[in-house]
Amino acid sequence: MLQFNTTFYTITSRCTSRLLWRIDLSFSTNSTITATKPVKSNHQKEVTALNIPTNRKQHVEFIELKKKICSRFTMEPALFTTIQNAQNVNNLLQIINTSALNQNVIAEVKKAIATWKNVNDKLTSNSKAESSVSDAAKVKNSEVDTSIDLKPYRDLSTSGIIKEIKHLTATKNRNTYLLNYFFQNILEHNRVLKLGHCSCLLYSMSTLNYSDERLLQKICHDLINIDNIHIIMLTSLLRSVASIRYKNTMFLKHVCDNIIKLDPAKVKNNKDIVSLLLSLATLGYHSEAVDKIIELYKEKLTMARLGKPYWLKLVWSLTIFRKAEISDVASVLNKQFASNLATYDDKITLSHHLKLLNINGYAQYALKNYQGPLLDHSIVPCITSNRSKQKELNVILLQDTLKNMLPSLSHFKMNVNTNMGFLLDAEFFVDSDLRVVNVDTDKNEKLTKIGIMLIDYYATCLGEQDFLGLNKLYNFLLTCNDYKVICVPYQHFGVEDKVEKHVTYLRRKLWKAFNETI
C-alpha cells in the first residue's frame, strides 16, 4: 500500500481525474452497528418441530433468507455467524430481538422475515405461532415475550391506548412489543392528537427510552396546529423531545415563535426559559428566533434568581450558541463557583464538571481578549465524557485504518485528552508540504493539526440527521484551537468494510478539507 504522505501530497497538489474517479467509487459506506450475542431467557418456550423447515426446499430457502439478511444489513461480524446458525424462524427472531442493532435496522430485518414467512407459510401449520411471527415482525426492538395476547387492546380508543402507555411508564415497564403495537394503532386510527396526549406520549418515550419516528413526526405536526400553549407545557414538551434526541425544525421554530410572543414581564419562572434554551442547545438548534429569546430574557436571567446549577446550564447553552459573554464565562470559572458545585452527588457533579471544562475551553480558545479566571484543575480535574460501546468499537477501527494509512505508529495519536471535557479520537500533523510528520516533531515548525472526530449513533439527532449540540461545540472548540477537524459519521465507517475502503474515505475527506482552504 502506498504511504499516506506520498499519496495525500499527490491528491492535494494536483489530483488526476483517474484518482478522483477511484475515490468517488468508495465515497459511500454502510453504517456501523454494535451487536451483542443473544441471551436466552429463562422463560423462553421450547421451539417445536413445526418451526423447523421440514423439507430440503424449505431448508435451502431458509438459508437464502439468512444470507440475504447478512448481506443487506450492516451488523457486527460476530452477529453474522449467530444468524447463520439459526435453525428456525423463532430462533432467528430471538437473535434479532436480543441484539443491539439500530431500531430502524431491526424493523427492516423483521419486515424481511415477515415477507419471507408469508411466501413460505408451510414452515408452520400452527395458526397461533403464525400470528406470533407476524406480530413480532412489527416490533423494532423487542425485549419481552412476544406471545402476549393483543386481543384486549384491539378495540381501545386513542385515550384508552394512552392510558395503557401511562401504566407502562409508571411501572417502568419497557415492553417494546406492546409499545410498538400501541404506536402503530395510534398512527393508523388517530386523526389529531390532543395536547395532553402529545405530552404523555413524549414523556413516555423519553422515560422508557423507546420511540417511533413516524409517531414523533405526527406529534410535532399536531402540536404545531395548537395555539396558546402555556410556557410550562412548552418547556416540558421540548425537554422530552431533547431527551429523545428528535429534531424537527418546524416544531422547534414554532416553539420559539410562541415564546417570543409572550410578555417577558409575565413569565414568572425564569428557570423555564433556561430549560427551553438548554433543550434547544442539546439538539443543536440555533436560529434568529433563539437569538431573539436570549435578547428578550438575558437581563432577567441572573445567577441570583436562578441559582448556581441553572446559571451553569444557561452559560453552557449560551456557549453552544456562541453567545456567552466574557462576564458570563468568568462567573462560572472562578474557584468559589466550582467549589460550591462539588457539594452535589457524584452524578450531578460529573455533569457540572464536564460543562465547566467545555466553558473553560471556550474561554481559552474562542473568546477574544478574555483575561478572566480559568478553571483550577485541582477542583475540577480534566475528566472526559463516557463513550458508547459503538464509539469504542469505531475508535479501534479508526486506529487500524490509520495504521494502514500513515507511515508508522509514531505519526499519529489516539484518544487525546483535550482538557475540554472530551477525548479527540485521533490526531496527527502535516507540514507546509502536506507531508505527515512524527508526532514528536518540534512544534516550532509550522505544522497543521489534523483532528478526527467519530460521530456515533448516540451523538446524532433522530428525525433530521444532524449532530447534537455538544458535538457541534466540540468541533467549534477544536477549530478555535487551530485544528482542522475531520468529522466521520457512523454511517460512513462500517465494521464490515475492508480497511482499504476506510483509508480511501479518510483520504477523500482530507483532500476535500484542504482543497476548500486553498
C-alpha positions as CSV (number, residue, x, y, z in Angstrom):
1,M,0.0,0.0,0.0
2,L,1.3,3.5,-0.8
3,Q,2.3,5.6,2.2
4,F,-0.1,8.3,3.1
5,N,2.4,11.2,2.9
6,T,3.1,10.5,-0.8
7,T,-0.5,9.8,-1.8
8,F,-2.0,12.6,0.1
9,Y,0.5,15.1,-1.2
10,T,-0.3,13.9,-4.8
11,I,-4.1,14.4,-4.1
12,T,-3.9,17.8,-2.6
13,S,-1.4,19.1,-5.1
14,R,-2.9,18.2,-8.4
15,C,-5.1,15.1,-8.2
16,T,-5.5,13.3,-11.5
17,S,-9.0,12.5,-12.8
18,R,-8.3,8.8,-12.6
19,L,-7.6,9.0,-8.9
20,L,-10.6,11.1,-8.3
21,W,-12.7,8.6,-10.1
22,R,-11.4,5.8,-7.9
23,I,-12.1,7.9,-4.8
24,D,-15.7,8.6,-5.9
25,L,-16.4,4.9,-6.2
26,S,-15.8,4.4,-2.5
27,F,-17.4,7.6,-1.1
28,S,-20.4,5.8,0.5
29,T,-20.1,3.2,3.2
30,N,-22.6,1.5,5.4
31,S,-23.5,2.4,9.0
32,T,-21.8,0.8,11.9
33,I,-23.9,-1.1,14.3
34,T,-22.8,-2.7,17.5
35,A,-24.3,-6.1,18.2
36,T,-24.3,-8.4,21.2
37,K,-24.8,-12.1,21.4
38,P,-28.4,-13.2,22.0
39,V,-29.2,-14.2,25.6
40,K,-31.7,-16.9,26.2
41,S,-34.5,-16.1,28.6
42,N,-35.3,-18.4,31.5
43,H,-38.9,-18.2,30.3
44,Q,-38.2,-19.0,26.7
45,K,-40.6,-21.6,25.2
46,E,-39.1,-24.7,23.7
47,V,-39.1,-24.5,19.9
48,T,-41.4,-27.1,18.4
49,A,-40.8,-29.2,15.3
50,L,-43.4,-27.2,13.4
51,N,-41.0,-24.2,13.3
52,I,-38.2,-26.2,11.7
53,P,-38.0,-26.4,7.9
54,T,-39.4,-29.8,7.1
55,N,-38.1,-30.4,3.6
56,R,-34.9,-29.7,1.6
57,K,-36.5,-26.9,-0.4
58,Q,-37.7,-25.0,2.7
59,H,-34.3,-25.6,4.3
60,V,-32.5,-24.1,1.3
61,E,-34.9,-21.1,1.2
62,F,-34.3,-20.5,4.9
63,I,-30.6,-20.5,4.3
64,E,-31.1,-18.0,1.5
65,L,-33.1,-15.8,3.8
66,K,-30.3,-15.7,6.4
67,K,-27.8,-14.9,3.6
68,K,-30.0,-12.0,2.4
69,I,-30.2,-10.6,5.9
70,C,-26.4,-10.8,6.4
71,S,-25.6,-9.2,3.1
72,R,-28.3,-6.5,3.1
73,F,-27.9,-5.1,6.6
74,T,-24.9,-3.7,8.4
75,M,-24.0,-5.5,11.6
76,E,-21.0,-6.7,13.6
77,P,-19.3,-9.8,12.0
78,A,-19.8,-11.8,15.2
79,L,-23.6,-11.5,14.6
80,F,-23.3,-13.0,11.1
81,T,-22.3,-16.4,12.5
82,T,-25.1,-16.4,15.0
83,I,-27.7,-15.6,12.4
84,Q,-26.3,-18.2,10.0
85,N,-26.6,-20.8,12.8
86,A,-30.3,-20.1,13.4
87,Q,-32.3,-23.2,13.0
88,N,-35.8,-21.7,12.5
89,V,-37.8,-18.5,12.3
90,N,-38.4,-18.2,16.1
91,N,-34.7,-18.7,16.7
92,L,-33.9,-16.0,14.1
93,L,-36.4,-13.6,15.6
94,Q,-34.9,-14.1,19.1
95,I,-31.4,-13.3,17.8
96,I,-32.7,-10.1,16.2
97,N,-34.7,-9.2,19.3
98,T,-31.8,-9.6,21.7
99,S,-29.2,-7.8,19.5
100,A,-28.1,-4.2,20.0
101,L,-28.9,-3.2,16.4
102,N,-30.3,0.2,15.4
103,Q,-34.1,0.2,15.9
104,N,-34.7,1.0,12.2
105,V,-32.4,-1.9,11.1
106,I,-34.3,-4.3,13.4
107,A,-37.6,-3.1,11.9
108,E,-36.3,-3.7,8.3
109,V,-34.9,-7.1,9.2
110,K,-38.2,-8.2,10.7
111,K,-40.1,-6.9,7.7
112,A,-37.8,-9.1,5.5
113,I,-38.5,-12.1,7.8
114,A,-42.3,-11.4,7.7
115,T,-42.3,-11.1,3.9
116,W,-40.3,-14.4,3.6
117,K,-42.6,-16.1,6.1
118,N,-45.8,-15.1,4.1
119,V,-44.3,-16.7,1.0
120,N,-43.2,-19.8,2.8
121,D,-46.1,-20.3,5.3
122,K,-45.6,-24.0,5.2
123,L,-42.8,-23.6,7.8
124,T,-45.6,-23.8,10.4
125,S,-49.1,-25.2,10.5
126,N,-49.9,-23.7,13.9
127,S,-52.0,-20.6,13.4
128,K,-51.1,-19.2,16.8
129,A,-47.4,-19.5,16.1
130,E,-48.0,-17.9,12.7
131,S,-49.8,-14.9,14.2
132,S,-46.9,-14.5,16.7
133,V,-44.4,-14.3,14.0
134,S,-46.5,-11.8,12.1
135,D,-46.9,-9.6,15.1
136,A,-43.2,-9.9,16.0
137,A,-42.3,-8.6,12.6
138,K,-43.8,-5.3,13.6
139,V,-41.6,-5.0,16.7
140,K,-38.5,-2.9,16.4
141,N,-36.6,-3.9,19.5
142,S,-38.5,-6.5,21.5
143,E,-37.2,-7.3,24.9
144,V,-40.1,-9.4,26.2
145,D,-42.1,-12.4,25.3
146,T,-44.0,-11.7,22.1
147,S,-46.7,-14.2,22.8
148,I,-48.8,-11.6,24.7
149,D,-52.4,-11.7,23.7
150,L,-53.2,-8.4,21.9
151,K,-57.0,-9.0,21.6
152,P,-57.9,-6.9,24.8
153,Y,-56.2,-3.9,23.2
154,R,-57.6,-4.1,19.6
155,D,-60.8,-2.0,20.2
156,L,-59.2,0.6,22.5
157,S,-59.7,4.3,21.6
158,T,-56.7,6.6,21.5
159,S,-57.5,7.7,25.1
160,G,-57.6,4.1,26.2
161,I,-54.2,3.4,24.5
162,I,-52.7,6.5,26.1
163,K,-53.9,5.2,29.5
164,E,-52.2,1.8,28.9
165,I,-49.0,3.6,27.8
166,K,-49.2,5.7,31.0
167,H,-49.4,2.5,33.1
168,L,-46.3,1.1,31.3
169,T,-44.4,4.3,32.0
170,A,-45.5,4.5,35.7
171,T,-44.3,0.9,36.3
172,K,-41.1,1.4,34.3
173,N,-42.2,-1.5,32.1
174,R,-40.3,-1.1,28.8
175,N,-42.5,-3.6,27.0
176,T,-41.5,-2.7,23.5
177,Y,-43.8,-5.3,21.9
178,L,-46.9,-3.6,23.4
179,L,-45.5,-0.1,22.9
180,N,-44.9,-0.7,19.2
181,Y,-48.4,-2.1,18.9
182,F,-49.8,1.0,20.6
183,F,-47.8,3.4,18.5
184,Q,-48.8,1.6,15.3
185,N,-52.5,1.7,16.4
186,I,-52.3,5.5,17.0
187,L,-50.7,6.1,13.6
188,E,-53.3,4.1,11.8
189,H,-56.5,5.2,13.6
190,N,-56.0,8.7,15.1
191,R,-56.8,11.9,13.3
192,V,-55.4,14.6,15.5
193,L,-53.7,14.1,18.9
194,K,-54.7,16.4,21.8
195,L,-52.2,18.4,23.7
196,G,-52.4,16.1,26.7
197,H,-51.9,13.0,24.6
198,C,-48.9,14.5,22.9
199,S,-47.3,15.4,26.2
200,C,-47.9,11.9,27.6
201,L,-46.5,10.2,24.6
202,L,-43.4,12.3,24.5
203,Y,-42.8,11.8,28.3
204,S,-43.3,8.1,28.0
205,M,-40.9,7.8,25.0
206,S,-38.3,9.8,27.0
207,T,-38.8,7.9,30.2
208,L,-38.8,4.4,28.6
209,N,-36.1,5.3,26.1
210,Y,-38.1,3.9,23.2
211,S,-39.6,6.0,20.4
212,D,-41.2,5.8,17.0
213,E,-40.0,8.4,14.5
214,R,-43.3,8.3,12.5
215,L,-45.3,8.9,15.6
216,L,-42.9,11.7,16.7
217,Q,-43.4,13.4,13.3
218,K,-47.2,13.2,13.8
219,I,-47.0,14.6,17.3
220,C,-44.9,17.5,16.2
221,H,-47.3,18.2,13.3
222,D,-50.3,18.1,15.6
223,L,-48.6,20.4,18.2
224,I,-47.8,23.0,15.6
225,N,-51.6,23.4,15.0
226,I,-52.3,24.0,18.6
227,D,-52.2,27.7,19.7
228,N,-51.6,29.4,23.0
229,I,-49.7,26.5,24.7
230,H,-48.6,27.6,28.2
231,I,-44.8,28.1,28.6
232,I,-44.6,25.4,31.3
233,M,-46.1,22.9,28.8
234,L,-43.9,24.1,26.0
235,T,-40.8,23.6,28.2
236,S,-42.0,20.1,29.2
237,L,-42.6,19.1,25.6
238,L,-39.3,20.4,24.5
239,R,-37.4,18.7,27.3
240,S,-38.9,15.4,26.3
241,V,-38.1,16.0,22.6
242,A,-34.5,16.8,23.5
243,S,-34.2,13.7,25.7
244,I,-35.4,11.6,22.8
245,R,-32.9,13.4,20.5
246,Y,-35.6,14.1,18.0
247,K,-35.0,17.1,15.8
248,N,-37.9,18.7,13.9
249,T,-37.0,22.2,12.7
250,M,-40.6,23.2,12.0
251,F,-41.7,22.3,15.6
252,L,-38.7,24.0,17.2
253,K,-39.4,27.1,15.2
254,H,-43.0,27.0,16.3
255,V,-41.9,26.8,20.0
256,C,-39.5,29.7,19.6
257,D,-42.1,31.8,17.9
258,N,-44.6,31.2,20.7
259,I,-42.0,32.1,23.4
260,I,-41.2,35.4,21.5
261,K,-44.9,36.3,21.6
262,L,-45.1,36.2,25.4
263,D,-44.6,39.2,27.5
264,P,-41.3,38.7,29.4
265,A,-42.7,40.5,32.4
266,K,-45.5,37.9,32.7
267,V,-43.1,34.9,32.7
268,K,-42.8,34.2,36.5
269,N,-40.4,31.2,36.5
270,N,-37.1,32.2,34.8
271,K,-36.0,28.6,35.0
272,D,-38.5,27.7,32.3
273,I,-36.6,29.9,29.8
274,V,-33.3,28.3,30.9
275,S,-34.8,24.8,30.4
276,L,-36.0,25.8,27.0
277,L,-32.6,27.1,25.9
278,L,-30.9,24.0,27.3
279,S,-33.2,21.8,25.2
280,L,-32.6,23.8,22.1
281,A,-28.8,23.7,22.7
282,T,-28.9,19.9,23.3
283,L,-30.5,19.4,19.9
284,G,-28.0,21.9,18.3
285,Y,-30.8,24.1,17.1
286,H,-29.8,27.8,16.6
287,S,-31.7,30.4,14.7
288,E,-32.6,34.1,14.7
289,A,-35.6,33.2,16.9
290,V,-33.2,31.7,19.5
291,D,-31.1,34.8,19.5
292,K,-34.3,36.9,20.0
293,I,-35.3,34.9,23.0
294,I,-31.8,35.4,24.5
295,E,-32.1,39.1,23.9
296,L,-35.5,39.3,25.5
297,Y,-34.7,37.4,28.6
298,K,-31.0,37.9,29.2
299,E,-31.4,40.7,31.8
300,K,-33.9,38.6,33.8
301,L,-31.6,35.6,33.9
302,T,-29.2,36.2,36.6
303,M,-27.3,33.9,39.0
304,A,-29.1,35.3,42.0
305,R,-32.5,34.5,40.5
306,L,-31.6,31.1,39.0
307,G,-29.2,29.6,41.5
308,K,-25.8,28.1,40.6
309,P,-26.9,24.9,38.8
310,Y,-29.3,26.7,36.5
311,W,-26.9,29.5,35.9
312,L,-24.3,26.9,34.8
313,K,-26.9,25.4,32.4
314,L,-27.6,28.8,30.9
315,V,-23.9,29.7,30.4
316,W,-23.3,26.3,28.9
317,S,-26.2,26.7,26.5
318,L,-25.0,30.2,25.5
319,T,-21.6,28.6,24.9
320,I,-23.1,26.2,22.4
321,F,-25.0,29.1,20.7
322,R,-21.6,31.1,20.8
323,K,-23.4,33.8,22.7
324,A,-21.7,33.5,26.1
325,E,-20.0,36.8,27.0
326,I,-16.8,37.4,29.0
327,S,-18.7,38.2,32.2
328,D,-20.9,35.0,31.8
329,V,-17.9,32.8,31.4
330,A,-15.8,34.4,34.2
331,S,-18.7,34.0,36.6
332,V,-18.6,30.2,36.4
333,L,-14.8,29.6,36.1
334,N,-13.8,31.1,39.5
335,K,-12.7,28.9,42.3
336,Q,-15.7,29.7,44.6
337,F,-18.3,28.8,42.0
338,A,-16.6,25.5,41.1
339,S,-16.1,24.5,44.7
340,N,-19.8,25.1,45.6
341,L,-20.9,22.8,42.7
342,A,-18.8,20.0,44.2
343,T,-21.3,19.6,47.0
344,Y,-23.9,17.8,44.8
345,D,-24.0,14.0,44.4
346,D,-21.4,12.4,42.1
347,K,-23.6,12.0,39.0
348,I,-24.6,15.7,39.0
349,T,-21.1,16.8,39.9
350,L,-19.8,14.9,36.9
351,S,-22.2,16.7,34.6
352,H,-21.3,20.0,36.2
353,H,-17.6,19.4,35.8
354,L,-17.9,18.4,32.1
355,K,-19.9,21.6,31.4
356,L,-17.3,23.7,33.2
357,L,-14.5,22.1,31.1
358,N,-16.4,22.9,27.9
359,I,-16.8,26.5,29.0
360,N,-13.1,26.7,30.1
361,G,-12.1,25.6,26.6
362,Y,-14.5,28.2,25.1
363,A,-12.7,30.9,27.3
364,Q,-9.3,29.7,26.3
365,Y,-9.7,29.4,22.5
366,A,-13.0,31.1,21.4
367,L,-13.3,34.2,23.4
368,K,-11.2,37.1,22.2
369,N,-9.4,39.2,24.8
370,Y,-10.5,37.0,27.7
371,Q,-8.5,37.8,30.8
372,G,-10.8,36.4,33.5
373,P,-10.2,33.3,35.6
374,L,-9.7,29.8,34.3
375,L,-10.6,26.5,36.0
376,D,-8.5,25.3,38.9
377,H,-7.9,21.7,37.9
378,S,-7.3,20.7,41.5
379,I,-11.0,21.4,42.0
380,V,-12.2,20.3,38.5
381,P,-10.0,17.6,37.1
382,C,-9.6,17.1,33.4
383,I,-12.1,14.3,33.1
384,T,-13.8,13.2,29.8
385,S,-17.3,12.1,28.9
386,N,-18.1,8.4,28.6
387,R,-18.2,6.7,25.2
388,S,-20.8,4.3,23.9
389,K,-19.9,0.7,23.0
390,Q,-20.4,1.6,19.4
391,K,-18.0,4.5,19.7
392,E,-15.3,2.3,21.4
393,L,-15.6,-0.1,18.5
394,N,-15.3,2.6,15.9
395,V,-12.2,4.1,17.6
396,I,-10.5,0.7,17.4
397,L,-11.4,0.6,13.7
398,L,-10.1,4.1,13.2
399,Q,-6.8,3.1,14.7
400,D,-6.4,0.1,12.4
401,T,-7.3,2.4,9.5
402,L,-4.6,5.0,10.4
403,K,-2.0,2.1,10.8
404,N,-2.5,1.3,7.2
405,M,-2.8,4.9,6.1
406,L,0.1,6.7,7.8
407,P,3.8,5.8,7.7
408,S,4.0,4.4,11.3
409,L,2.5,4.4,14.7
410,S,4.7,7.4,15.7
411,H,2.8,9.5,13.1
412,F,-0.5,9.7,15.0
413,K,-2.0,9.7,18.4
414,M,-5.3,8.1,19.6
415,N,-7.6,9.2,22.4
416,V,-6.1,12.6,23.0
417,N,-7.4,14.4,26.1
418,T,-8.3,17.9,25.0
419,N,-8.7,19.0,28.7
420,M,-12.0,20.4,27.5
421,G,-14.2,17.5,28.7
422,F,-13.8,15.1,25.8
423,L,-11.3,12.9,24.0
424,L,-10.2,13.7,20.5
425,D,-10.4,10.3,18.7
426,A,-7.2,10.8,16.7
427,E,-4.7,13.5,15.7
428,F,-1.7,13.9,13.5
429,F,0.3,16.7,12.0
430,V,1.3,17.7,8.5
431,D,3.9,20.2,7.4
432,S,3.7,23.0,4.9
433,D,4.2,20.5,2.1
434,L,1.3,18.4,3.4
435,R,3.5,15.6,4.5
436,V,2.6,13.7,7.7
437,V,5.3,14.2,10.3
438,N,6.3,12.4,13.5
439,V,4.1,13.5,16.4
440,D,7.2,14.2,18.4
441,T,8.5,16.7,15.8
442,D,9.5,20.1,17.1
443,K,6.2,22.1,17.2
444,N,8.1,25.3,16.5
445,E,7.9,24.3,12.8
446,K,4.7,25.5,11.1
447,L,2.5,22.4,11.3
448,T,-1.2,21.8,10.7
449,K,-3.0,19.8,13.3
450,I,-5.5,17.3,12.0
451,G,-8.2,16.1,14.4
452,I,-10.5,13.2,13.6
453,M,-13.9,13.1,15.4
454,L,-16.1,10.0,15.1
455,I,-19.8,10.7,15.4
456,D,-21.7,7.7,16.6
457,Y,-25.4,7.0,16.6
458,Y,-26.0,8.5,20.0
459,A,-24.4,11.8,19.0
460,T,-26.8,12.1,16.1
461,C,-30.3,13.5,16.1
462,L,-33.3,11.4,15.1
463,G,-35.6,12.8,12.5
464,E,-33.5,15.4,10.7
465,Q,-30.0,13.9,10.5
466,D,-27.7,16.4,12.4
467,F,-25.1,16.3,15.1
468,L,-26.2,17.1,18.6
469,G,-25.3,20.5,20.0
470,L,-22.5,19.1,22.2
471,N,-20.7,17.6,19.2
472,K,-21.1,20.8,17.4
473,L,-19.4,22.5,20.4
474,Y,-16.5,20.0,20.3
475,N,-16.0,20.8,16.6
476,F,-16.0,24.5,17.2
477,L,-13.6,24.4,20.2
478,L,-11.1,22.2,18.2
479,T,-11.3,24.6,15.3
480,C,-10.7,27.6,17.6
481,N,-7.7,25.6,18.9
482,D,-6.2,25.6,15.3
483,Y,-7.3,22.0,14.5
484,K,-8.5,21.1,11.0
485,V,-11.4,18.9,12.1
486,I,-12.5,15.8,10.1
487,C,-15.9,14.5,11.3
488,V,-16.6,10.9,10.4
489,P,-20.3,10.0,10.9
490,Y,-21.1,6.4,11.9
491,Q,-22.9,5.8,8.6
492,H,-19.6,6.0,6.7
493,F,-17.5,3.8,8.9
494,G,-18.8,0.3,8.8
495,V,-17.1,-2.5,10.7
496,E,-17.8,-5.0,8.0
497,D,-15.9,-3.0,5.3
498,K,-12.3,-3.6,4.4
499,V,-9.6,-1.3,5.8
500,E,-8.8,-0.1,2.3
501,K,-12.2,1.4,1.9
502,H,-11.9,3.3,5.2
503,V,-8.4,4.6,4.1
504,T,-9.9,5.8,0.8
505,Y,-12.8,7.5,2.6
506,L,-10.5,9.3,5.0
507,R,-8.1,10.4,2.2
508,R,-11.0,11.9,0.3
509,K,-12.3,13.7,3.4
510,L,-8.8,15.1,4.0
511,W,-8.4,16.2,0.3
512,K,-11.7,18.0,0.5
513,A,-10.8,19.7,3.8
514,F,-7.5,21.0,2.4
515,N,-8.8,21.8,-1.0
516,E,-11.6,24.1,0.4
517,T,-8.9,26.2,2.1
518,I,-6.6,26.6,-0.9
